[in-house]
């Protein structure tokens, strides 16, 4: 077997099964806003994806009828693949997609079990190498190609931490057709495990990305969003020049998360409409 260039990818998985329900750190308060998408007409549930170090748990959903489907990789928030992310997969399946959410933190631990956000960030998220994440997403796409997915129609979407990953994967994968990043960080502190941010990889984008951001996001200032927009516009890479950013002026961070107080229904629904139109425009439909 050839040497693996990554010192991270041989670690075994600590998490071998997905959590049931919502993450402990973000239990929803009773609210009519929480969206629950049923499995009628779908095939949905947990799967195992072969990846470096063993089998990675993931959630998938697809129409029950049909042979092949366009593929969407769904990238989690820092809270792991919990009920909200699973529901997002089912929403895609209702639209005719094979949607897969791999548990990308599975080698570091289970963020759904921790109640302290800072512990999640330091003990799990901060120890997850970008190179490992890119390889695991490639493994997820490979699983899809062997299990009813048409990876000639491959898209990706992600939220918060996953939004940053969308930009990075669009610079990594030559197979990807389009991405949609929901309020993903554009710049930040760099280290050996997370050496780049979206602003660093604009010139390397291989697929166009639609970025959806909130004008009242305390963690992603508007001047940084505008810098990203200007950098995309000035880039020579075709995928960068085709990328777009939409800002919802009154939306906070997490405005798509219907199970949290940050949810803004009108902006989340508009963002989903834009997402499906973006995927259709760029061949992920």
DOVOZA-12432 format. One line per 10 residues: number of its first residue (from 1); for each residue x, y negated, z of N, C-alpha, C, O. Coordinates in steps of 0.2 Angstrom, whole numbers, plus 5000, padded with zeros to 4 digits. Layout:
BEGIN
NUM	X/Y/Z/X/Y/Z/X/Y/Z/X/Y/Z ~ ...
//
This chain:
BEGIN
1	5004/5006/5000/5000/5000/5000/5004/4994/5000/5009/4993/5004 ~ 5003/4989/4996/5007/4983/4996/5007/4979/5002/5001/4979/5005 ~ 5012/4975/5004/5012/4971/5010/5006/4966/5009/5005/4963/5004 ~ 5003/4965/5014/4997/4959/5015/5001/4953/5016/5004/4952/5022 ~ 5000/4948/5012/5003/4941/5014/5001/4938/5020/5004/4933/5022 ~ 4995/4940/5022/4992/4936/5028/4994/4940/5034/4992/4946/5035 ~ 4997/4936/5039/4998/4940/5046/4992/4941/5050/4992/4944/5055 ~ 4986/4938/5048/4980/4938/5052/4975/4944/5050/4971/4946/5054 ~ 4975/4946/5044/4970/4950/5041/4970/4957/5044/4965/4961/5042 ~ 4975/4960/5047/4975/4967/5049/4972/4967/5056/4971/4973/5058
11	4970/4962/5059/4966/4963/5066/4960/4966/5065/4956/4965/5060 ~ 4958/4970/5070/4952/4974/5070/4946/4970/5072/4947/4965/5075 ~ 4940/4972/5070/4934/4968/5072/4932/4969/5080/4932/4975/5082 ~ 4932/4964/5083/4929/4965/5090/4921/4965/5090/4919/4968/5095 ~ 4918/4962/5085/4911/4962/5085/4909/4967/5079/4911/4966/5074 ~ 4905/4972/5081/4903/4977/5076/4896/4977/5075/4893/4981/5070 ~ 4892/4973/5078/4885/4972/5077/4883/4965/5078/4885/4962/5082 ~ 4878/4963/5075/4875/4956/5075/4871/4955/5081/4867/4960/5084 ~ 4870/4949/5084/4866/4948/5090/4859/4948/5087/4857/4947/5081 ~ 4854/4949/5092/4847/4948/5091/4845/4942/5094/4846/4940/5099
21	4841/4938/5090/4838/4932/5092/4843/4926/5091/4847/4926/5086 ~ 4842/4921/5095/4846/4915/5094/4852/4915/5099/4853/4919/5103 ~ 4857/4911/5097/4863/4911/5101/4862/4908/5108/4858/4903/5108 ~ 4866/4910/5112/4865/4908/5119/4866/4901/5120/4863/4898/5125 ~ 4870/4898/5117/4872/4890/5118/4867/4886/5115/4867/4880/5116 ~ 4862/4888/5110/4858/4884/5107/4851/4887/5107/4847/4887/5102 ~ 4848/4890/5113/4842/4893/5113/4837/4887/5111/4837/4882/5114 ~ 4832/4889/5107/4827/4884/5105/4822/4882/5110/4820/4887/5114 ~ 4820/4876/5111/4814/4874/5115/4808/4876/5111/4808/4876/5105 ~ 4803/4877/5115/4796/4879/5111/4795/4873/5106/4794/4867/5108
31	4794/4874/5100/4793/4869/5095/4789/4872/5089/4791/4878/5087 ~ 4785/4868/5086/4781/4871/5080/4786/4870/5074/4784/4873/5069 ~ 4792/4867/5075/4796/4866/5070/4800/4872/5068/4802/4873/5062 ~ 4801/4876/5073/4805/4882/5071/4802/4887/5066/4796/4889/5066 ~ 4806/4888/5060/4803/4891/5055/4805/4899/5055/4810/4901/5057 ~ 4800/4903/5054/4801/4910/5054/4798/4913/5048/4792/4912/5046 ~ 4803/4916/5044/4801/4918/5037/4801/4926/5038/4806/4929/5040 ~ 4795/4929/5036/4794/4936/5037/4798/4940/5032/4801/4937/5027 ~ 4798/4946/5033/4802/4951/5028/4797/4954/5023/4799/4959/5019 ~ 4791/4952/5023/4786/4955/5018/4789/4954/5011/4790/4948/5009
41	4789/4959/5007/4791/4958/5000/4799/4958/5000/4802/4957/4994 ~ 4802/4959/5005/4810/4959/5005/4813/4966/5008/4809/4969/5011 ~ 4819/4967/5006/4823/4971/5010/4828/4967/5013/4832/4963/5011 ~ 4828/4968/5020/4833/4964/5024/4835/4967/5030/4832/4972/5033 ~ 4841/4965/5033/4844/4968/5039/4851/4968/5039/4854/4965/5035 ~ 4854/4971/5044/4861/4971/5045/4864/4976/5040/4862/4981/5039 ~ 4870/4974/5038/4875/4978/5034/4882/4978/5037/4883/4974/5041 ~ 4886/4982/5034/4893/4982/5035/4897/4981/5029/4896/4985/5024 ~ 4902/4976/5029/4905/4975/5023/4913/4977/5024/4916/4975/5029 ~ 4915/4981/5020/4922/4983/5021/4927/4977/5020/4926/4973/5015
51	4931/4976/5025/4936/4970/5025/4942/4972/5028/4942/4977/5032 ~ 4947/4968/5028/4954/4970/5031/4952/4970/5039/4950/4966/5042 ~ 4955/4976/5041/4954/4977/5048/4948/4982/5050/4947/4983/5056 ~ 4944/4983/5045/4938/4987/5047/4932/4985/5043/4932/4984/5037 ~ 4926/4986/5046/4920/4984/5043/4917/4977/5047/4916/4977/5053 ~ 4915/4973/5043/4913/4966/5046/4905/4966/5046/4902/4968/5040 ~ 4902/4965/5051/4894/4965/5051/4892/4959/5048/4895/4953/5047 ~ 4886/4959/5044/4883/4954/5041/4876/4955/5040/4873/4961/5041 ~ 4872/4950/5039/4865/4950/5038/4864/4949/5030/4867/4945/5027 ~ 4859/4953/5027/4857/4952/5020/4850/4952/5020/4846/4955/5023
61	4847/4949/5014/4840/4949/5012/4840/4948/5005/4844/4945/5002 ~ 4835/4952/5002/4834/4952/4995/4827/4954/4993/4823/4956/4997 ~ 4824/4952/4987/4818/4955/4985/4818/4962/4985/4822/4966/4983 ~ 4812/4965/4987/4811/4972/4988/4811/4975/4981/4813/4981/4979 ~ 4809/4971/4976/4808/4974/4969/4813/4970/4965/4814/4964/4965 ~ 4816/4974/4960/4821/4971/4955/4827/4975/4956/4829/4978/4961 ~ 4832/4974/4951/4838/4977/4950/4844/4973/4952/4848/4975/4956 ~ 4844/4967/4950/4850/4963/4951/4848/4956/4953/4842/4954/4950 ~ 4851/4952/4957/4849/4946/4959/4855/4941/4959/4861/4943/4961 ~ 4854/4935/4958/4859/4930/4960/4861/4930/4967/4857/4932/4971
71	4868/4928/4968/4870/4929/4975/4872/4923/4978/4875/4918/4975 ~ 4870/4922/4985/4872/4916/4989/4875/4919/4995/4872/4923/4999 ~ 4881/4916/4996/4884/4917/5003/4882/4912/5007/4883/4906/5006 ~ 4880/4914/5013/4877/4909/5018/4882/4909/5024/4884/4914/5027 ~ 4885/4903/5025/4891/4903/5030/4888/4899/5037/4885/4894/5036 ~ 4889/4903/5042/4886/4901/5049/4889/4894/5051/4894/4891/5049 ~ 4885/4892/5057/4888/4886/5061/4893/4889/5066/4894/4895/5065 ~ 4895/4886/5071/4900/4888/5075/4896/4894/5080/4900/4897/5084 ~ 4890/4894/5080/4886/4898/5084/4885/4906/5082/4882/4910/5085 ~ 4888/4907/5076/4888/4914/5073/4881/4915/5069/4877/4911/5068
81	4881/4922/5067/4875/4924/5063/4870/4926/5068/4869/4932/5070 ~ 4866/4921/5070/4860/4922/5074/4854/4921/5070/4854/4921/5064 ~ 4848/4920/5074/4841/4921/5070/4841/4915/5065/4838/4917/5060 ~ 4843/4909/5066/4842/4904/5062/4846/4906/5055/4843/4905/5050 ~ 4852/4908/5055/4855/4910/5049/4852/4916/5046/4852/4916/5040 ~ 4850/4920/5049/4846/4926/5046/4840/4923/5043/4838/4926/5037 ~ 4836/4919/5046/4830/4916/5043/4832/4912/5036/4828/4913/5031 ~ 4838/4909/5036/4840/4905/5030/4841/4911/5024/4839/4909/5019 ~ 4844/4916/5026/4845/4922/5021/4838/4924/5018/4837/4925/5012 ~ 4833/4925/5023/4826/4927/5021/4823/4922/5016/4819/4923/5011
91	4824/4915/5018/4821/4910/5013/4824/4911/5006/4821/4910/5001 ~ 4831/4912/5006/4834/4913/4999/4831/4919/4996/4829/4919/4990 ~ 4830/4924/4999/4827/4930/4996/4820/4929/4994/4818/4932/4988 ~ 4816/4925/4997/4810/4924/4995/4810/4920/4988/4805/4920/4984 ~ 4815/4917/4986/4816/4913/4980/4820/4918/4975/4821/4915/4969 ~ 4821/4924/4976/4824/4928/4972/4831/4930/4972/4834/4932/4967 ~ 4834/4928/4977/4842/4929/4978/4843/4935/4983/4839/4937/4987 ~ 4849/4937/4982/4852/4941/4987/4857/4937/4991/4862/4934/4989 ~ 4855/4936/4997/4858/4931/5002/4862/4935/5007/4859/4940/5010 ~ 4868/4934/5009/4872/4937/5013/4876/4933/5018/4879/4928/5016
101	4875/4934/5025/4878/4930/5030/4883/4934/5033/4881/4938/5038 ~ 4890/4934/5032/4895/4938/5035/4896/4935/5042/4897/4929/5043 ~ 4898/4939/5047/4900/4936/5054/4907/4935/5053/4911/4940/5055 ~ 4909/4929/5051/4916/4927/5050/4920/4926/5056/4926/4926/5056 ~ 4917/4926/5062/4921/4926/5068/4922/4933/5072/4924/4933/5077 ~ 4920/4938/5068/4920/4945/5071/4926/4947/5074/4926/4952/5079 ~ 4932/4945/5072/4938/4947/5074/4940/4943/5081/4944/4946/5085 ~ 4937/4938/5082/4939/4933/5087/4935/4934/5093/4937/4934/5099 ~ 4928/4936/5092/4923/4937/5097/4916/4935/5095/4915/4934/5089 ~ 4912/4935/5100/4905/4934/5098/4902/4928/5100/4901/4927/5106
111	4902/4922/5096/4900/4916/5099/4893/4916/5101/4891/4911/5105 ~ 4889/4920/5099/4882/4920/5101/4881/4922/5108/4875/4920/5111 ~ 4886/4925/5111/4885/4927/5118/4887/4921/5123/4886/4921/5129 ~ 4891/4916/5121/4894/4911/5125/4889/4905/5125/4886/4903/5120 ~ 4888/4902/5131/4884/4896/5133/4888/4890/5132/4885/4885/5132 ~ 4894/4890/5133/4898/4884/5133/4901/4883/5126/4905/4887/5123 ~ 4899/4877/5123/4901/4875/5116/4909/4874/5116/4912/4876/5111 ~ 4912/4871/5121/4919/4870/5121/4923/4877/5121/4928/4878/5117 ~ 4920/4882/5124/4923/4889/5124/4923/4892/5117/4927/4895/5115 ~ 4917/4891/5114/4916/4893/5107/4921/4890/5103/4924/4894/5099
121	4922/4884/5103/4927/4880/5099/4934/4883/5100/4938/4884/5096 ~ 4936/4883/5107/4943/4885/5108/4945/4892/5108/4950/4894/5105 ~ 4940/4896/5110/4942/4904/5110/4940/4907/5104/4943/4913/5103 ~ 4936/4905/5100/4933/4908/5094/4935/4904/5087/4939/4906/5083 ~ 4931/4899/5087/4932/4895/5080/4939/4892/5079/4942/4893/5074 ~ 4942/4890/5084/4949/4887/5084/4954/4893/5082/4960/4891/5080 ~ 4953/4899/5083/4957/4905/5082/4955/4908/5076/4958/4914/5074 ~ 4951/4906/5072/4949/4909/5066/4953/4906/5060/4951/4900/5058 ~ 4957/4909/5057/4961/4907/5051/4957/4906/5045/4953/4910/5043 ~ 4958/4900/5041/4955/4899/5035/4956/4904/5030/4952/4906/5026
131	4963/4906/5030/4965/4912/5025/4960/4918/5026/4959/4921/5021 ~ 4959/4919/5032/4955/4925/5034/4948/4924/5031/4945/4929/5029 ~ 4945/4918/5033/4939/4917/5031/4938/4918/5023/4933/4920/5021 ~ 4943/4915/5019/4942/4915/5012/4942/4922/5010/4938/4924/5005 ~ 4947/4927/5013/4947/4934/5011/4940/4937/5013/4938/4942/5009 ~ 4937/4936/5018/4931/4939/5020/4925/4937/5016/4921/4941/5015 ~ 4925/4931/5014/4920/4929/5009/4921/4932/5002/4916/4934/4999 ~ 4927/4933/5000/4929/4937/4994/4926/4944/4995/4923/4947/4990 ~ 4927/4947/5001/4925/4954/5002/4917/4954/5002/4915/4959/5000 ~ 4914/4949/5004/4907/4949/5004/4904/4948/4997/4899/4952/4995
141	4907/4944/4993/4905/4944/4986/4907/4951/4982/4903/4953/4978 ~ 4912/4954/4984/4913/4961/4981/4908/4966/4983/4906/4970/4979 ~ 4906/4965/4990/4901/4970/4992/4894/4968/4988/4891/4973/4986 ~ 4893/4962/4987/4887/4960/4983/4887/4963/4976/4882/4966/4974 ~ 4893/4963/4973/4893/4965/4966/4892/4972/4965/4890/4975/4960 ~ 4893/4976/4971/4892/4984/4971/4885/4985/4973/4883/4991/4974 ~ 4881/4980/4976/4875/4982/4979/4869/4977/4977/4865/4975/4981 ~ 4869/4977/4970/4863/4973/4967/4864/4966/4966/4859/4962/4964 ~ 4870/4963/4967/4871/4956/4966/4874/4955/4959/4878/4959/4957 ~ 4872/4950/4956/4875/4947/4950/4880/4942/4952/4878/4936/4952
151	4886/4943/4953/4891/4939/4955/4893/4934/4949/4898/4930/4950 ~ 4891/4935/4943/4891/4930/4938/4887/4924/4940/4888/4918/4937 ~ 4883/4925/4945/4878/4919/4947/4880/4919/4955/4875/4920/4959 ~ 4886/4917/4956/4888/4916/4964/4888/4909/4966/4891/4905/4963 ~ 4884/4908/4972/4884/4902/4975/4885/4903/4982/4886/4908/4985 ~ 4887/4897/4986/4888/4897/4993/4885/4891/4996/4885/4886/4993 ~ 4882/4892/5002/4880/4886/5006/4882/4888/5013/4883/4893/5016 ~ 4883/4882/5017/4885/4883/5024/4883/4877/5028/4882/4871/5025 ~ 4883/4877/5035/4881/4872/5039/4886/4871/5044/4889/4875/5048 ~ 4887/4864/5045/4892/4862/5051/4899/4865/5049/4902/4863/5044
161	4902/4869/5053/4908/4873/5052/4907/4876/5045/4912/4876/5041 ~ 4902/4879/5044/4901/4882/5037/4901/4877/5031/4903/4879/5026 ~ 4899/4871/5033/4899/4866/5027/4906/4864/5025/4908/4864/5019 ~ 4911/4864/5030/4918/4863/5028/4920/4869/5024/4924/4868/5019 ~ 4918/4875/5026/4920/4881/5023/4918/4881/5016/4922/4884/5011 ~ 4912/4879/5014/4910/4878/5007/4914/4875/5003/4916/4877/4997 ~ 4917/4869/5005/4922/4865/5001/4928/4869/5000/4931/4869/4994 ~ 4930/4872/5005/4937/4876/5005/4936/4882/5000/4940/4883/4996 ~ 4930/4885/5000/4929/4891/4996/4928/4889/4989/4930/4892/4984 ~ 4926/4883/4988/4925/4880/4981/4932/4879/4978/4933/4879/4972
171	4937/4878/4982/4944/4877/4980/4947/4883/4979/4952/4884/4976 ~ 4945/4888/4982/4948/4895/4983/4946/4900/4977/4950/4903/4974 ~ 4939/4900/4976/4936/4905/4972/4935/4903/4965/4932/4898/4963 ~ 4938/4907/4960/4937/4906/4953/4931/4909/4951/4928/4907/4945 ~ 4928/4913/4955/4921/4916/4953/4915/4912/4955/4910/4913/4952 ~ 4916/4908/4959/4911/4904/4962/4908/4899/4957/4912/4896/4953 ~ 4901/4898/4956/4898/4894/4951/4896/4887/4955/4896/4882/4951 ~ 4894/4887/4961/4892/4881/4964/4891/4882/4972/4891/4887/4974 ~ 4892/4876/4975/4891/4876/4983/4887/4871/4985/4886/4865/4982 ~ 4884/4871/4991/4880/4866/4994/4883/4866/5001/4882/4871/5005
181	4886/4860/5003/4888/4860/5010/4884/4855/5014/4883/4849/5013 ~ 4881/4858/5020/4877/4854/5024/4882/4851/5030/4884/4855/5034 ~ 4883/4845/5030/4886/4841/5035/4892/4844/5038/4894/4845/5044 ~ 4897/4846/5033/4903/4849/5035/4908/4844/5036/4909/4839/5032 ~ 4913/4845/5041/4918/4840/5042/4922/4839/5036/4924/4844/5032 ~ 4925/4833/5035/4928/4832/5029/4936/4831/5030/4940/4832/5026 ~ 4938/4829/5036/4944/4829/5038/4945/4830/5046/4940/4830/5049 ~ 4951/4831/5048/4952/4833/5055/4959/4835/5057/4963/4834/5052 ~ 4960/4837/5063/4967/4839/5065/4968/4845/5062/4964/4850/5061 ~ 4974/4846/5059/4977/4852/5055/4982/4856/5059/4985/4853/5064
191	4982/4862/5058/4987/4867/5061/4988/4873/5057/4986/4873/5051 ~ 4992/4877/5059/4994/4883/5055/4988/4887/5053/4988/4890/5047 ~ 4983/4888/5057/4977/4892/5055/4972/4888/5051/4968/4891/5047 ~ 4971/4881/5052/4967/4877/5048/4971/4871/5045/4970/4866/5048 ~ 4975/4873/5040/4979/4868/5037/4976/4863/5033/4980/4858/5031 ~ 4970/4864/5030/4968/4859/5025/4960/4857/5027/4957/4861/5030 ~ 4958/4852/5025/4951/4850/5025/4948/4848/5018/4952/4847/5013 ~ 4942/4847/5017/4939/4846/5011/4943/4840/5007/4944/4840/5001 ~ 4944/4834/5011/4948/4829/5007/4954/4831/5004/4957/4828/4999 ~ 4958/4836/5007/4964/4838/5004/4964/4843/4998/4968/4843/4994
201	4958/4845/4997/4957/4850/4991/4953/4848/4985/4951/4852/4981 ~ 4951/4842/4985/4947/4839/4980/4950/4841/4973/4946/4843/4969 ~ 4956/4840/4972/4959/4841/4966/4959/4849/4964/4961/4850/4958 ~ 4958/4853/4969/4958/4860/4967/4951/4863/4967/4951/4869/4965 ~ 4946/4859/4967/4939/4862/4966/4938/4866/4960/4940/4863/4954 ~ 4936/4872/4960/4934/4876/4954/4927/4876/4953/4925/4879/4948 ~ 4923/4874/4958/4916/4874/4957/4913/4868/4960/4916/4865/4965 ~ 4908/4865/4957/4905/4859/4960/4901/4860/4966/4898/4865/4967 ~ 4902/4855/4971/4899/4855/4977/4894/4849/4978/4895/4844/4976 ~ 4888/4851/4981/4883/4846/4983/4884/4845/4991/4883/4850/4994
211	4886/4839/4993/4887/4838/5000/4881/4834/5003/4879/4829/5000 ~ 4878/4837/5008/4872/4834/5011/4874/4832/5018/4876/4836/5022 ~ 4874/4825/5019/4876/4822/5025/4871/4817/5029/4867/4815/5025 ~ 4872/4816/5035/4868/4812/5039/4871/4805/5040/4877/4805/5042 ~ 4867/4800/5039/4870/4793/5041/4871/4792/5048/4874/4787/5049 ~ 4868/4796/5052/4869/4795/5060/4872/4801/5063/4871/4802/5069 ~ 4877/4804/5059/4881/4809/5061/4886/4807/5066/4891/4803/5063 ~ 4886/4808/5072/4892/4805/5076/4898/4808/5075/4904/4805/5077 ~ 4899/4814/5072/4905/4817/5071/4908/4816/5064/4914/4818/5063 ~ 4904/4814/5059/4907/4813/5053/4905/4805/5051/4899/4804/5048
221	4909/4801/5052/4908/4794/5050/4906/4792/5043/4909/4796/5039 ~ 4902/4787/5042/4900/4786/5035/4906/4784/5031/4906/4785/5025 ~ 4911/4780/5034/4917/4778/5030/4921/4784/5027/4924/4784/5022 ~ 4920/4790/5031/4924/4796/5029/4920/4799/5023/4923/4802/5018 ~ 4913/4799/5024/4909/4802/5018/4910/4798/5012/4910/4801/5006 ~ 4910/4791/5012/4911/4787/5006/4918/4788/5004/4919/4788/4997 ~ 4923/4789/5008/4930/4791/5005/4930/4797/5001/4933/4798/4996 ~ 4926/4802/5004/4926/4809/5000/4922/4807/4993/4924/4810/4988 ~ 4917/4803/4993/4913/4802/4987/4918/4799/4982/4918/4800/4976 ~ 4922/4794/4984/4926/4790/4980/4932/4795/4977/4934/4794/4972
231	4934/4799/4982/4940/4804/4980/4937/4809/4975/4941/4810/4970 ~ 4931/4811/4975/4928/4816/4970/4928/4812/4964/4929/4815/4958 ~ 4925/4806/4964/4924/4802/4958/4931/4801/4954/4931/4801/4948 ~ 4936/4800/4958/4942/4798/4955/4946/4804/4953/4951/4804/4949 ~ 4944/4810/4955/4948/4816/4953/4948/4818/4946/4943/4817/4942 ~ 4953/4821/4944/4953/4824/4937/4950/4830/4936/4948/4832/4930 ~ 4950/4834/4941/4947/4841/4941/4939/4840/4939/4935/4836/4942 ~ 4937/4844/4934/4930/4844/4931/4925/4845/4937/4920/4842/4938 ~ 4927/4850/4941/4922/4852/4946/4921/4847/4952/4916/4846/4954 ~ 4927/4843/4953/4926/4838/4957/4922/4832/4955/4918/4829/4958
241	4923/4830/4948/4919/4825/4945/4912/4827/4945/4908/4822/4945 ~ 4910/4833/4944/4903/4835/4944/4900/4836/4951/4894/4836/4952 ~ 4904/4835/4956/4901/4836/4963/4898/4830/4965/4899/4824/4962 ~ 4893/4830/4970/4889/4825/4972/4889/4825/4980/4889/4830/4983 ~ 4887/4819/4983/4886/4818/4990/4879/4814/4991/4878/4809/4987 ~ 4875/4817/4995/4869/4814/4996/4869/4812/5004/4871/4816/5008 ~ 4867/4806/5006/4867/4804/5013/4860/4802/5015/4857/4798/5011 ~ 4858/4805/5020/4851/4804/5023/4852/4799/5028/4855/4800/5034 ~ 4850/4792/5027/4852/4787/5032/4851/4788/5039/4855/4786/5043 ~ 4845/4791/5041/4843/4791/5048/4844/4798/5051/4842/4799/5056
251	4847/4802/5047/4848/4809/5049/4854/4810/5054/4860/4807/5052 ~ 4854/4814/5059/4860/4815/5063/4863/4822/5061/4861/4825/5056 ~ 4868/4824/5064/4871/4830/5063/4866/4836/5064/4862/4835/5069 ~ 4867/4841/5060/4862/4847/5061/4855/4845/5060/4850/4848/5062 ~ 4854/4841/5055/4847/4839/5053/4843/4845/5050/4837/4845/5049 ~ 4847/4850/5047/4843/4856/5044/4841/4861/5049/4837/4865/5048 ~ 4844/4861/5055/4843/4866/5061/4836/4865/5064/4836/4861/5069 ~ 4831/4869/5061/4824/4868/5064/4823/4870/5071/4818/4869/5074 ~ 4828/4874/5074/4827/4876/5080/4830/4872/5086/4830/4873/5092 ~ 4833/4866/5083/4836/4861/5088/4833/4854/5087/4830/4853/5083
261	4834/4850/5093/4831/4843/5093/4834/4839/5087/4831/4834/5085 ~ 4839/4841/5084/4842/4837/5078/4838/4837/5072/4839/4834/5067 ~ 4834/4842/5072/4830/4844/5065/4826/4838/5063/4822/4834/5067 ~ 4827/4836/5056/4823/4831/5053/4819/4834/5047/4823/4835/5042 ~ 4813/4836/5048/4810/4840/5043/4810/4837/5036/4811/4841/5031 ~ 4808/4831/5035/4808/4828/5028/4815/4828/5025/4815/4830/5019 ~ 4820/4827/5029/4827/4827/5026/4829/4834/5024/4832/4836/5019 ~ 4828/4839/5029/4829/4846/5028/4826/4849/5022/4829/4852/5018 ~ 4819/4847/5021/4816/4850/5015/4818/4847/5009/4818/4850/5004 ~ 4820/4840/5009/4822/4837/5003/4829/4840/5001/4830/4841/4995
271	4833/4842/5006/4840/4845/5005/4839/4852/5002/4843/4854/4998 ~ 4834/4856/5004/4833/4862/5001/4831/4862/4994/4833/4866/4990 ~ 4826/4857/4993/4824/4856/4986/4830/4854/4981/4831/4857/4976 ~ 4835/4850/4984/4841/4848/4980/4845/4854/4979/4848/4855/4974 ~ 4846/4858/4984/4850/4864/4984/4848/4869/4979/4852/4871/4974 ~ 4841/4870/4978/4839/4875/4973/4840/4872/4966/4841/4876/4961 ~ 4839/4866/4965/4840/4862/4959/4847/4862/4957/4849/4863/4951 ~ 4851/4861/4962/4859/4862/4961/4861/4868/4958/4865/4869/4954 ~ 4859/4874/4962/4860/4880/4960/4858/4882/4953/4861/4885/4949 ~ 4852/4880/4951/4849/4881/4945/4853/4877/4939/4854/4880/4934
281	4855/4871/4941/4859/4867/4936/4865/4870/4934/4868/4870/4929 ~ 4868/4874/4939/4875/4876/4939/4875/4884/4938/4881/4887/4939 ~ 4870/4887/4936/4870/4894/4934/4869/4899/4940/4871/4905/4939 ~ 4867/4897/4946/4866/4901/4951/4858/4902/4952/4855/4900/4957 ~ 4855/4905/4948/4848/4906/4948/4846/4912/4943/4840/4913/4942
//
